[in-house]
Amino acid sequence: MILLQESTDSRAAAEHPRESFRAELCLACEVRQGTRPWQRVVLDDLSVSGFRISGLAHPDPAKLLSIRIPGMQLLSAKIRWNAGPVVGCEFTAPLHIAVFEHLVRQAQQSG
């Protein structure tokens, strides 16, 4: 199930209306930091500016994270917070809205 919701931060929504949308989804991906091995994770929240994943062992906030989303090129992100294996990240370059919409559609079709 995909749930699109508008951010509760009205200032952010006014300044960047397209960035205010988030999609709750469930998409299997792979991530790695530095030369560590790839790890399977679940992408469960996505916006054009970042995402939340679960299942990442030993995240290192000092290192960039690379994420492989099926059907997409390799993307980079910075870890902004973590609570154990749940990690919130910000893309180093925001997604184009068409890419965001494509990923949401892809998750809907696979879920």
DSSP file (Angstrom, degrees, kcal/mol; ACC not computed):
  #  RESIDUE AA STRUCTURE BP1 BP2  ACC     N-H-->O    O-->H-N    N-H-->O    O-->H-N    TCO  KAPPA ALPHA  PHI   PSI    X-CA   Y-CA   Z-CA
    1    1 A M              0   0    0      0, 0.0     2,-0.5     0, 0.0   107,-0.0   0.000 360.0 360.0 360.0 134.0    0.0    0.0    0.0
    2    2 A I        -     0   0    0     23,-0.1     2,-0.5    21,-0.0    23,-0.2  -0.922 360.0-169.5-109.5 130.8    1.3    3.4   -0.9
    3    3 A L  E     -A   24   0A   0     21,-1.6    21,-2.5    -2,-0.5     2,-0.5  -0.968   4.2-162.8-122.7 115.2    0.2    6.4    1.1
    4    4 A L  E     +A   23   0A   0     -2,-0.5     2,-0.4    19,-0.2    19,-0.2  -0.836  18.5 174.7 -93.7 131.7    1.0    9.9   -0.2
    5    5 A Q  E     -A   22   0A   0     17,-2.3    17,-2.2    -2,-0.5     2,-0.3  -0.983  30.3-119.6-137.8 150.8    0.8   12.5    2.5
    6    6 A E  E     -A   21   0A   0     -2,-0.4    15,-0.2    15,-0.2    14,-0.1  -0.700  39.9-104.1 -88.6 140.6    1.5   16.2    2.6
    7    7 A S        -     0   0    0     13,-2.5    -1,-0.1    -2,-0.3    13,-0.1  -0.215  16.2-136.0 -58.8 148.9    4.1   17.3    5.2
    8    8 A T  S    S+     0   0    0      1,-0.1     2,-1.2    -3,-0.0    -1,-0.1   0.550  83.0  97.7 -83.8  -7.6    2.8   19.0    8.3
    9    9 A D     >  -     0   0    0      1,-0.2     4,-2.1    11,-0.1     5,-0.2  -0.692  55.6-174.1 -81.9  96.2    5.5   21.7    8.0
   10   10 A S  H  > S+     0   0    0     -2,-1.2     4,-2.1     1,-0.2    -1,-0.2   0.810  80.0  56.7 -66.8 -30.2    3.5   24.4    6.3
   11   11 A R  H  > S+     0   0    0      2,-0.2     4,-2.2     1,-0.2    -1,-0.2   0.939 109.6  44.9 -64.9 -46.3    6.5   26.6    5.8
   12   12 A A  H  > S+     0   0    0      1,-0.2     4,-2.9     2,-0.2    -2,-0.2   0.892 112.6  52.3 -63.6 -39.4    8.3   23.9    3.8
   13   13 A A  H  < S+     0   0    0     -4,-2.1    -1,-0.2     1,-0.2    -2,-0.2   0.876 110.7  47.5 -65.0 -37.2    5.2   23.1    1.9
   14   14 A A  H  < S+     0   0    0     -4,-2.1    -2,-0.2    -5,-0.2    -1,-0.2   0.888 117.6  41.3 -70.9 -38.9    4.8   26.8    0.9
   15   15 A E  H  < S+     0   0    0     -4,-2.2    -2,-0.2     1,-0.2    -1,-0.2   0.878 135.0  16.5 -76.4 -39.0    8.5   27.2   -0.1
   16   16 A H    >X  +     0   0    0     -4,-2.9     3,-0.8    -5,-0.2     4,-0.8  -0.672  69.1 176.8-135.8  76.6    8.8   23.8   -1.9
   17   17 A P  G >4 S+     0   0    0      0, 0.0     3,-0.7     0, 0.0     4,-0.2   0.836  82.0  48.3 -57.6 -36.4    5.3   22.5   -2.6
   18   18 A R  G >4 S+     0   0    0      1,-0.2     3,-0.9     2,-0.2    30,-0.3   0.805 107.6  56.4 -74.6 -26.6    6.5   19.4   -4.5
   19   19 A E  G <4 S+     0   0    0     -3,-0.8    30,-0.3     1,-0.2    -1,-0.2   0.605  90.9  75.1 -77.4 -10.1    9.0   18.5   -1.8
   20   20 A S  G << S+     0   0    0     -4,-0.8   -13,-2.5    -3,-0.7     2,-0.4   0.587  77.4  91.4 -80.3  -7.6    6.2   18.5    0.8
   21   21 A F  E <   -A    6   0A   0     -3,-0.9    27,-0.5   -15,-0.2     2,-0.3  -0.722  53.1-176.0 -93.1 137.3    4.9   15.1   -0.4
   22   22 A R  E     -A    5   0A   0    -17,-2.2   -17,-2.3    -2,-0.4     2,-0.5  -0.940  13.5-147.2-125.8 148.8    6.1   11.8    1.1
   23   23 A A  E     -AB   4  46A   0     23,-3.1    23,-2.1    -2,-0.3     2,-0.6  -0.976   4.4-150.1-119.3 125.2    5.2    8.3    0.1
   24   24 A E  E     +AB   3  45A   0    -21,-2.5   -21,-1.6    -2,-0.5     2,-0.3  -0.843  41.1 144.9 -88.6 123.4    5.0    5.5    2.6
   25   25 A L  E     -     0   0A   0     -2,-0.6     2,-0.4    19,-0.6   -23,-0.1  -0.824  49.4-123.4-147.2-178.2    6.0    2.4    0.7
   26   26 A C  E     +     0   0A   0     -2,-0.3     2,-0.4    81,-0.1    18,-0.2  -0.864  39.7 157.3-140.5 101.4    7.7   -1.0    1.0
   27   27 A L  E     - B   0  43A   0     16,-1.9    16,-3.2    -2,-0.4     2,-0.3  -0.989  37.9-129.2-134.5 124.0   10.5   -1.5   -1.6
   28   28 A A  E     + B   0  42A   0     -2,-0.4     2,-0.3    14,-0.2    14,-0.2  -0.556  41.6 159.4 -73.0 131.9   13.5   -3.8   -1.2
   29   29 A C  E     - B   0  41A   0     12,-2.3    12,-2.4    -2,-0.3     2,-0.4  -0.830  34.2-123.3-140.6 175.8   16.8   -2.1   -1.9
   30   30 A E  E     -CB  68  40A   0     38,-1.7    38,-3.4    -2,-0.3     2,-0.3  -0.987  25.9-178.5-127.8 141.6   20.5   -2.5   -1.3
   31   31 A V  E     +CB  67  39A   0      8,-2.5     8,-2.9    -2,-0.4     2,-0.3  -0.931   4.5 178.4-133.9 159.3   22.8    0.0    0.5
   32   32 A R  E     -C   66   0A   0     34,-1.9    34,-2.9    -2,-0.3     2,-0.4  -0.985  18.2-145.2-154.6 157.2   26.4    0.3    1.4
   33   33 A Q  E >   -C   65   0A   0     -2,-0.3     3,-2.1     4,-0.3    32,-0.2  -0.995  67.5 -41.5-124.4 127.7   28.8    2.7    3.0
   34   34 A G  T 3  S-     0   0    0     30,-0.5    32,-0.0    -2,-0.4    29,-0.0  -0.326 121.7 -23.1  58.3-128.7   32.3    3.0    1.8
   35   35 A T  T 3  S+     0   0    0     -2,-0.1    -1,-0.3    -3,-0.0     3,-0.1   0.281 102.4 124.4-100.2   9.7   33.8   -0.4    1.0
   36   36 A R  S <  S-     0   0    0     -3,-2.1     3,-0.1     1,-0.1     0, 0.0  -0.263  72.2 -91.8 -62.5 157.0   31.4   -2.3    3.3
   37   37 A P        -     0   0    0      0, 0.0    -4,-0.3     0, 0.0    -1,-0.1  -0.300  49.1 -90.6 -66.8 157.2   29.4   -5.1    1.7
   38   38 A W        -     0   0    0     -6,-0.1     2,-0.4    -3,-0.1    -6,-0.2  -0.431  43.5-156.3 -65.0 141.5   26.0   -4.3    0.2
   39   39 A Q  E     -B   31   0A   0     -8,-2.9    -8,-2.5    -2,-0.1     2,-0.4  -0.965  14.8-123.5-122.5 140.1   23.1   -4.8    2.7
   40   40 A R  E     +B   30   0A   0     -2,-0.4     2,-0.3   -10,-0.2   -10,-0.2  -0.667  41.0 165.0 -80.2 134.7   19.5   -5.5    1.9
   41   41 A V  E     -B   29   0A   0    -12,-2.4   -12,-2.3    -2,-0.4     2,-0.5  -0.859  36.3-113.9-139.1 172.5   17.1   -3.0    3.4
   42   42 A V  E     -BD  28  54A   0     12,-2.3    12,-1.9    -2,-0.3     2,-0.7  -0.971  17.8-146.6-115.4 122.7   13.5   -1.9    3.1
   43   43 A L  E     +BD  27  53A   0    -16,-3.2   -16,-1.9    -2,-0.5    10,-0.2  -0.789  29.9 163.6 -83.3 114.7   12.8    1.6    1.8
   44   44 A D  E     +     0   0A   0      8,-2.2   -19,-0.6    -2,-0.7     2,-0.3   0.396  57.8  34.1-120.9   3.9    9.6    2.5    3.6
   45   45 A D  E     +BD  24  52A   0      7,-1.1     7,-2.2   -21,-0.2     2,-0.4  -0.933  64.0 179.2-156.9 134.4    9.4    6.3    3.2
   46   46 A L  E     +BD  23  51A   0    -23,-2.1   -23,-3.1    -2,-0.3     2,-0.3  -0.999   9.8 161.5-142.6 139.3   10.4    8.5    0.3
   47   47 A S        -     0   0    0      3,-2.8     3,-0.2    -2,-0.4    48,-0.2  -0.860  54.6 -97.8-138.1 176.1   10.3   12.2   -0.7
   48   48 A V  S    S+     0   0    0    -27,-0.5    47,-3.0    -2,-0.3   -29,-0.1   0.769 124.1  43.7 -68.8 -22.0   12.2   14.1   -3.3
   49   49 A S  S    S-     0   0    0    -30,-0.3    42,-2.0    45,-0.2     2,-0.3   0.640 125.4 -31.0 -98.0 -15.1   14.7   15.2   -0.7
   50   50 A G  E     - E   0  90A   0     40,-0.3    -3,-2.8    -3,-0.2     2,-0.3  -0.963  50.4-130.5-176.8-167.4   15.3   11.9    1.2
   51   51 A F  E     -DE  46  89A   0     38,-1.9    38,-3.1    -2,-0.3     2,-0.4  -0.969  13.7-125.5-159.8 167.4   14.1    8.6    2.5
   52   52 A R  E     -DE  45  88A   0     -7,-2.2    -8,-2.2    -2,-0.3    -7,-1.1  -0.992  26.8-176.2-124.2 134.8   13.8    6.3    5.5
   53   53 A I  E     -DE  43  87A   0     34,-2.5    34,-2.5    -2,-0.4     2,-0.4  -0.889  10.5-153.1-124.6 158.4   15.1    2.7    5.4
   54   54 A S  E     +DE  42  86A   0    -12,-1.9   -12,-2.3    -2,-0.3    32,-0.2  -0.984  69.1  44.5-130.0 146.2   15.0   -0.1    7.9
   55   55 A G        +     0   0    0     30,-1.0     2,-0.6    -2,-0.4    31,-0.2   0.510  65.1 142.5 105.5   7.6   17.4   -3.0    8.3
   56   56 A L        -     0   0    0     29,-1.8     2,-0.4    -3,-0.1    -1,-0.3  -0.722  41.2-144.2 -86.5 120.4   20.8   -1.3    8.1
   57   57 A A  S    S-     0   0    0     -2,-0.6    -1,-0.0     1,-0.2    27,-0.0  -0.692  72.3  -8.3 -85.1 131.6   23.3   -2.8   10.4
   58   58 A H  S    S-     0   0    0     -2,-0.4    -1,-0.2     1,-0.1     2,-0.1   0.909  77.8-158.3  54.5  57.5   25.8   -0.4   12.0
   59   59 A P        -     0   0    0      0, 0.0    -1,-0.1     0, 0.0    25,-0.1  -0.388   3.8-149.4 -64.8 142.5   25.1    2.9   10.1
   60   60 A D    >   -     0   0    0      3,-0.1     3,-2.0     1,-0.1    19,-0.2  -0.917   5.6-163.3-115.6 103.2   28.0    5.4   10.2
   61   61 A P  T 3  S+     0   0    0      0, 0.0    18,-0.3     0, 0.0    -1,-0.1   0.675  87.0  65.1 -61.1 -16.7   26.7    9.0   10.0
   62   62 A A  T 3  S+     0   0    0     16,-0.1     2,-0.4     2,-0.1    16,-0.0   0.633  96.6  66.6 -80.5 -13.1   30.1   10.2    9.0
   63   63 A K  S <  S-     0   0    0     -3,-2.0    16,-0.4     1,-0.0    -3,-0.1  -0.848  86.3-111.9-113.4 145.2   30.1    8.3    5.7
   64   64 A L        -     0   0    0     -2,-0.4   -30,-0.5    14,-0.1     2,-0.4  -0.346  30.9-136.3 -64.4 152.7   27.9    8.8    2.6
   65   65 A L  E     -CF  33  77A   0     12,-3.0    12,-2.2   -32,-0.2     2,-0.4  -0.932   8.4-151.7-113.3 136.2   25.5    6.0    1.9
   66   66 A S  E     -CF  32  76A   0    -34,-2.9   -34,-1.9    -2,-0.4     2,-0.4  -0.911  13.7-164.2-105.6 136.3   24.9    4.6   -1.6
   67   67 A I  E     -CF  31  75A   0      8,-2.8     8,-2.2    -2,-0.4     2,-0.7  -0.979  12.2-156.8-126.8 133.2   21.5    3.1   -2.4
   68   68 A R  E     -C   30   0A   0    -38,-3.4   -38,-1.7    -2,-0.4     6,-0.1  -0.924  13.2-173.9-106.6 109.0   20.5    0.8   -5.2
   69   69 A I    >   -     0   0    0     -2,-0.7     3,-2.4     4,-0.4   -40,-0.1  -0.897  40.7 -96.7-100.2 129.1   16.8    1.1   -5.9
   70   70 A P  T 3  S+     0   0    0      0, 0.0     3,-0.1     0, 0.0    -1,-0.0  -0.155 109.2  12.3 -49.8 130.5   15.6   -1.4   -8.5
   71   71 A G  T 3  S+     0   0    0      1,-0.3     2,-0.3    35,-0.0    -3,-0.0   0.489 112.0  98.0  83.1   3.6   15.4    0.2  -11.9
   72   72 A M  S <  S-     0   0    0     -3,-2.4    -1,-0.3     1,-0.1     3,-0.1  -0.809  76.5-105.0-121.2 160.7   17.4    3.3  -10.9
   73   73 A Q        -     0   0    0     -2,-0.3    -4,-0.4     1,-0.1     2,-0.2  -0.358  58.5 -75.9 -72.3 164.8   20.9    4.5  -11.1
   74   74 A L        -     0   0    0     -6,-0.1     2,-0.3    -2,-0.1    -6,-0.2  -0.443  54.8-160.1 -64.0 131.5   23.0    4.4   -7.9
   75   75 A L  E     -F   67   0A   0     -8,-2.2    -8,-2.8    -2,-0.2     2,-0.3  -0.862   5.4-143.0-116.8 151.2   22.1    7.3   -5.6
   76   76 A S  E     +F   66   0A   0     -2,-0.3    16,-2.2   -10,-0.2    17,-0.5  -0.852  21.5 171.9-113.8 150.1   24.0    8.9   -2.8
   77   77 A A  E     -FG  65  91A   0    -12,-2.2   -12,-3.0    -2,-0.3     2,-0.4  -0.986  28.5-124.9-152.3 159.1   22.7   10.2    0.5
   78   78 A K  E     - G   0  90A   0     12,-2.9    12,-2.5    -2,-0.3     2,-0.5  -0.878  31.3-119.1-103.8 138.5   23.8   11.5    3.9
   79   79 A I  E     + G   0  89A   0    -16,-0.4    10,-0.3    -2,-0.4     3,-0.1  -0.670  32.1 176.3 -75.7 125.9   22.6    9.9    7.1
   80   80 A R  E     -     0   0A   0      8,-3.0     2,-0.3    -2,-0.5     9,-0.2   0.717  63.8 -11.0-101.7 -29.6   20.6   12.5    9.1
   81   81 A W  E     - G   0  88A   0      7,-1.6     7,-2.6     2,-0.0    -1,-0.4  -0.980  57.2-164.8-161.2 159.0   19.4   10.4   11.9
   82   82 A N  E     - G   0  87A   0     -2,-0.3     2,-0.4     5,-0.2     5,-0.2  -0.987  13.9-167.7-150.9 149.3   19.2    6.8   13.0
   83   83 A A  E >  S- G   0  86A   0      3,-2.8     3,-1.4    -2,-0.3     4,-0.0  -0.801  73.4 -63.7-131.1  86.2   17.4    4.8   15.7
   84   84 A G  T 3  S-     0   0    0     -2,-0.4    -1,-0.1     1,-0.2   -28,-0.0  -0.552 121.7  -7.4  67.0-127.3   19.1    1.4   15.6
   85   85 A P  T 3  S+     0   0    0      0, 0.0   -29,-1.8     0, 0.0   -30,-1.0   0.453 117.5  92.3 -82.6   1.3   18.6   -0.2   12.2
   86   86 A V  E <   -EG  54  83A   0     -3,-1.4    -3,-2.8   -32,-0.2     2,-0.4  -0.854  59.4-175.4 -97.7 126.6   16.1    2.5   11.1
   87   87 A V  E     -EG  53  82A   0    -34,-2.5   -34,-2.5    -2,-0.5     2,-0.5  -0.972  20.5-152.7-131.5 133.9   17.9    5.3    9.2
   88   88 A G  E     -EG  52  81A   0     -7,-2.6    -8,-3.0    -2,-0.4    -7,-1.6  -0.914  24.7-175.2-104.0 130.1   16.7    8.7    7.8
   89   89 A C  E     -EG  51  79A   0    -38,-3.1   -38,-1.9    -2,-0.5     2,-0.5  -0.885  22.1-145.6-128.4 154.7   18.7   10.0    4.9
   90   90 A E  E     -EG  50  78A   0    -12,-2.5   -12,-2.9    -2,-0.3   -40,-0.3  -0.983  29.9-119.4-117.5 127.0   18.9   13.1    2.7
   91   91 A F  E     - G   0  77A   0    -42,-2.0   -14,-0.3    -2,-0.5   -16,-0.0  -0.324  13.1-133.7 -60.0 144.3   19.8   12.7   -1.0
   92   92 A T  S    S+     0   0    0    -16,-2.2    -1,-0.1     1,-0.3   -15,-0.1   0.801 102.6  24.3 -69.5 -27.8   23.0   14.5   -2.0
   93   93 A A  S    S-     0   0    0    -17,-0.5    -1,-0.3   -44,-0.0   -17,-0.1  -0.976  99.8-115.0-134.2 121.4   21.0   15.7   -5.0
   94   94 A P        -     0   0    0      0, 0.0   -45,-0.2     0, 0.0     2,-0.1  -0.133  34.0-105.1 -55.8 149.4   17.2   15.9   -4.7
   95   95 A L        -     0   0    0    -47,-3.0     2,-0.2   -48,-0.2   -47,-0.0  -0.460  32.7-111.4 -70.7 145.1   15.2   13.6   -6.9
   96   96 A H    >>  -     0   0    0     -2,-0.1     4,-2.2     1,-0.1     3,-0.6  -0.533  30.6-116.4 -68.8 147.1   13.4   15.1   -9.9
   97   97 A I  H 3> S+     0   0    0      1,-0.3     4,-2.6     2,-0.2     5,-0.2   0.842 116.1  56.4 -59.1 -33.8    9.6   15.0   -9.2
   98   98 A A  H 3> S+     0   0    0      2,-0.2     4,-2.1     1,-0.2    -1,-0.3   0.874 107.4  48.7 -66.1 -36.0    9.2   12.7  -12.2
   99   99 A V  H <> S+     0   0    0     -3,-0.6     4,-2.5     2,-0.2    -2,-0.2   0.921 110.8  50.5 -67.9 -44.2   11.7   10.2  -10.7
  100  100 A F  H  X S+     0   0    0     -4,-2.2     4,-2.2     1,-0.2    -2,-0.2   0.939 112.0  47.2 -56.3 -48.7    9.9   10.4   -7.4
  101  101 A E  H  X S+     0   0    0     -4,-2.6     4,-2.5     1,-0.2    -1,-0.2   0.879 110.3  53.3 -63.4 -38.1    6.6    9.7   -9.1
  102  102 A H  H  X S+     0   0    0     -4,-2.1     4,-2.7     2,-0.2    -1,-0.2   0.925 109.1  48.6 -61.5 -45.3    8.1    6.8  -11.1
  103  103 A L  H  X S+     0   0    0     -4,-2.5     4,-2.3     2,-0.2    -2,-0.2   0.889 110.8  50.4 -64.3 -39.3    9.4    5.2   -7.9
  104  104 A V  H  X S+     0   0    0     -4,-2.2     4,-2.1     2,-0.2    -1,-0.2   0.932 112.2  47.2 -63.8 -45.0    6.0    5.5   -6.2
  105  105 A R  H  X S+     0   0    0     -4,-2.5     4,-2.3     1,-0.2    -2,-0.2   0.913 110.8  52.5 -61.7 -42.2    4.3    3.9   -9.3
  106  106 A Q  H  X S+     0   0    0     -4,-2.7     4,-1.9     1,-0.2    -1,-0.2   0.912 110.0  48.0 -59.9 -43.8    6.9    1.1   -9.3
  107  107 A A  H  X S+     0   0    0     -4,-2.3     4,-1.4     1,-0.2    -1,-0.2   0.877 110.1  52.5 -66.0 -37.0    6.3    0.4   -5.6
  108  108 A Q  H  < S+     0   0    0     -4,-2.1    -2,-0.2     1,-0.2    -1,-0.2   0.904 110.4  47.9 -63.6 -41.4    2.5    0.3   -6.3
  109  109 A Q  H  < S+     0   0    0     -4,-2.3    -1,-0.2     1,-0.2    -2,-0.2   0.849 116.0  43.0 -69.9 -34.7    2.9   -2.2   -9.1
  110  110 A S  H  <        0   0    0     -4,-1.9    -1,-0.2     1,-0.2    -2,-0.2   0.666 360.0 360.0 -85.5 -16.1    5.1   -4.5   -7.1
  111  111 A G     <        0   0    0     -4,-1.4    -1,-0.2    -5,-0.2    -2,-0.2   0.422 360.0 360.0-103.7 360.0    3.1   -4.2   -3.9
